[in-house]
Amino acid sequence: MCLEFANEPDPCVFLTRQGRPPENSTGLGRELFRPLAYRELRDILRTALADERQTEDGRHIVEDYLQTLELEFR
């Protein structure tokens, strides 16, 4: 899943419980955003954190957010 965003300089994500596209958006507004479920984001974050080479300053923020996702979206 992470690789799908690897070549996008500024990916736009529409984050929803089920990963559904926006219902009220049409045309370019709808095309710009990629629907993503919270569970998918959780999996992306798990994969990113599994890479031990990732030691940036913001890692603790991602770990905290992942912990929230783990509790809410099992």
Protein Blocks (a to p, Z undefined) as FASTA:
>chain_A
ZZmmmmpmbacddddfkopacfkbghjllmmpccddfklmmmmmmmmmmpmklccfklmm
mmmmmmmmmmmmZZ
